[in-house]
Amino acid sequence: MLNKIFIMGRLTRDPELRRTQSGTAVTSFSLAVDRDFKSQSGEKETDFIDVVAWRSTAEFVAKYFTKGRMAVVEGRLQIRDWKDREGNNRRSAEVVADNVYFGDSKRDGAPAGGSFSAPPAYGAPTGGYTAPVGGSSEFAEIDEEDGDLPF
């Protein structure tokens, strides 16, 4: 069976980081996701989708995302049954986030033309090129007649 969902939208409020009694981080937020088509009245409709993230993904979202930021959520759809205060049976659908990525490239309020250099999304590979210590950051040509390549 496969239960995989990808959604992209803007946060409707700041994420709220909480902890369970055992100390596990959890955050919940809602994304405003525009539909790809217009309604019969000619207007685009928006769905408001509840998302919950756990552990380090929850901490990542709470630290780097705020209301209005564009987010891409990869996760699974979960249906929960519960009882309201009057004892009526209720059902809710939410996305349980496995990974959350930045969907925009700058922070709100950043100067026009400026960019925001964001840290990688949780689960994204980190690393990159690091110049040698004490050496030049210039690349050196390899003479083809040396025989052995350095890698």
C-alpha positions in Angstrom: 0.0 0.0 0.0 1.1 3.5 -0.6 0.2 6.6 1.4 2.3 9.5 0.2 1.3 13.1 -0.2 3.1 16.3 -1.3 1.5 19.7 -0.7 2.8 23.2 -1.2 1.2 26.3 0.3 1.6 29.2 2.7 1.5 28.8 6.5 -1.7 30.4 7.9 -0.2 31.0 11.3 3.1 30.6 13.1 3.8 27.0 14.0 3.4 26.1 17.6 6.1 23.8 19.1 4.9 21.7 22.0 6.2 18.6 23.8 4.5 15.4 24.8 4.7 14.2 28.4 7.7 12.1 27.4 9.4 15.2 25.9 8.9 14.4 22.2 8.7 17.6 20.1 5.5 18.1 18.0 4.3 21.1 16.0 1.1 21.7 14.2 0.3 24.2 11.5 -2.0 24.8 8.6 -1.2 25.4 4.9 -3.3 27.4 2.5 -3.1 25.4 -0.7 -4.5 26.9 -3.9 -6.3 24.6 -6.3 -5.0 24.3 -9.8 -8.4 25.2 -11.4 -11.0 28.0 -11.0 -14.5 27.4 -9.7 -17.6 28.0 -11.9 -17.7 31.6 -10.6 -14.2 32.0 -12.1 -12.3 32.3 -8.8 -9.5 30.1 -7.5 -10.4 28.2 -4.4 -8.1 27.5 -1.5 -7.9 24.4 0.8 -6.7 24.8 4.3 -4.8 21.6 5.2 -3.7 20.7 8.7 -0.2 19.4 9.1 1.5 17.8 12.1 5.3 17.3 12.4 7.2 15.3 15.0 10.6 15.2 16.6 13.4 17.0 14.7 11.1 17.9 11.8 8.9 19.7 14.3 11.8 21.6 15.8 13.0 22.6 12.3 9.6 23.9 11.3 9.1 25.9 14.5 12.6 27.4 14.2 12.6 28.5 10.5 9.0 28.9 9.4 6.5 31.7 10.2 3.1 32.8 9.0 3.1 33.5 5.3 6.2 31.4 4.4 5.8 29.0 1.5 6.4 25.4 2.5 6.5 22.1 0.7 5.4 19.2 2.9 6.1 15.6 2.1 4.3 13.1 4.2 1.3 10.8 4.6 -2.4 11.4 5.0 -3.9 10.3 8.4 -7.5 10.1 9.4 -8.3 10.4 13.1 -11.6 9.6 14.9 -12.4 11.5 18.1 -15.2 12.6 20.3 -16.2 16.3 20.8 -17.3 17.8 24.1 -20.9 16.7 23.5 -19.8 13.1 22.9 -20.4 13.2 19.2 -18.1 11.1 16.9 -15.9 13.3 14.7 -13.4 12.6 12.0 -10.4 14.7 11.0 -7.9 14.5 8.2 -4.3 15.8 8.6 -0.9 15.4 6.9 1.8 13.8 9.1 5.0 15.5 7.7 8.1 13.4 7.0 10.0 16.3 5.5 9.4 20.0 5.2 11.2 22.2 2.6 11.3 25.9 1.9 9.0 26.8 -1.0 10.3 30.4 -1.3 13.7 31.9 -1.5 13.4 34.9 0.8 12.0 35.9 4.1 9.0 38.2 4.2 10.1 41.7 4.9 13.4 41.2 3.2 14.5 44.1 1.0 13.4 43.9 -2.6 16.0 41.9 -4.6 17.5 40.5 -1.5 17.6 36.8 -0.9 17.5 34.5 2.2 20.1 31.9 2.4 18.2 29.2 4.2 19.5 26.1 5.9 18.7 22.8 4.2 15.3 21.2 4.9 15.3 18.4 7.6 16.4 15.3 5.9 18.2 17.1 3.1 21.9 16.3 2.6 24.3 18.8 4.0 27.9 19.6 3.0 29.5 21.0 0.0 32.9 22.2 -1.2 35.3 23.4 1.4 38.6 25.0 0.4 41.7 23.3 1.6 43.1 24.7 4.9 46.1 26.9 4.3 45.8 26.4 0.6 44.4 28.3 -2.3 40.8 28.1 -3.3 41.8 28.0 -6.9 41.5 24.7 -8.8 44.7 23.3 -10.2 45.0 21.6 -13.6 45.9 18.0 -13.7 48.5 17.0 -16.3 47.1 14.1 -18.3 50.5 12.5 -18.5 50.8 12.1 -14.7 49.0 8.7 -15.1 47.1 8.4 -11.8 44.1 10.6 -11.1 43.9 12.0 -7.6 40.6 10.3 -6.9 
